[in-house]
């Protein structure tokens, strides 16, 4: 999360709402992503969280006044000129009104008039306040200025009311910030991704499957959504939460995944198939649990439908990318799969090598192309693998008729 925040100067504005405590975790996540964060607080915000907390976590002085004592420069102007991203979380109705009206009567509102970097506003307040026509008008004005708004979530609020007004969780906000800072080279594209394993029933309580966690497919879904695409994710049984702003379809068996993919594929521009689909399934699953009686049990298996082959057969102008996890002869097996299924690119890795394989957080991938060239990558976390793959797909988009 947040590859495009690495090394960026981020200003975090905190205003006087009870949700200000969540800004502490947001600061921590920004810092973890490699951003250099400076915090600017309103006077009212200091009643909820002390500036010392933010200073300790950011390692930077906290600005609370237009003229902080001892400053050699006017800090709010200096920060506005050097920031790459400005975030206000939480943003109260008062703050939103000031920004919409161009009022500059404290450090944060003055800073916001001077900043030219992308601005993200996270409203958080009482439900009735949030729904008031004047607040909604002011939010529309901010949208018109080109600011990005992260809508509040609904739920039980500190004031006792229930409805929209909750500041989203910091991890959710981070996903949105990453999307603001990411390149928009997939805008207008619809991308279909498959992820995770499939399960083929032996009986009602047992199945044939594999250890795929779905992490690679989910990382790609997050990455391409950040870069502007509309994303459809078809995943087998995994323990991962739905990615933000992704159309998720959960299935169990290879047949269900095949049927779902074929149903969704018509308006798709790019297919990225990372799922580890079972190649075989029991021909006749037992209706009831098989009891442990005989010393041996023989299962008769039949082939499942080859989803990647079916996609390749109706490829049209789409780009189709596959994955190959092998235990030996990676180059040979990947090349055969690439040709047989009419792929534009296949991503291969050897299971069992250090830093690779199912369920891990890293992979060491090799990109294989139809012209026989191959590009070997270093071990990277799966977010970086995802963006490296998307960089190559973006290049293919510009060269493919």
Secondary structure, 3 states (H helix, E strand, C coil): CCHHHCCCEEEEEECCCCCHHHHHHHHHHHHHCCCEEEEEECCCHHHCCCHHHHHHHHCCCCECCCCCCCCCCCHHHHHHHHCCEEEEEEECHHHHHHHHHCCCCCHHHHHHHHCCCEEEEEECCCHHHHHCHHHHHHHHHHHHCCCEECCCEEEECCCCCEEEEECCCHHHHHHHHHHHHCCCCCCCCEEEEEECECCEEEECCEEECCCCCCHHHHHHHHHHHHCCCEEEEEECCCCCCCCCCCEEEECCCHHHHHHHHHHHHHHCCEEEECCECCCEEECCCCCCCCCCCCCCCCCCEEECCCHHHHHHHCCCCCEEEEEEEECCCHHHHHHHHHHHCCCCEEEEEECCCCCCCCCCCEECCEEEECCCCEEECCCEEHHHHHHHHHHHHHHHHHHCC
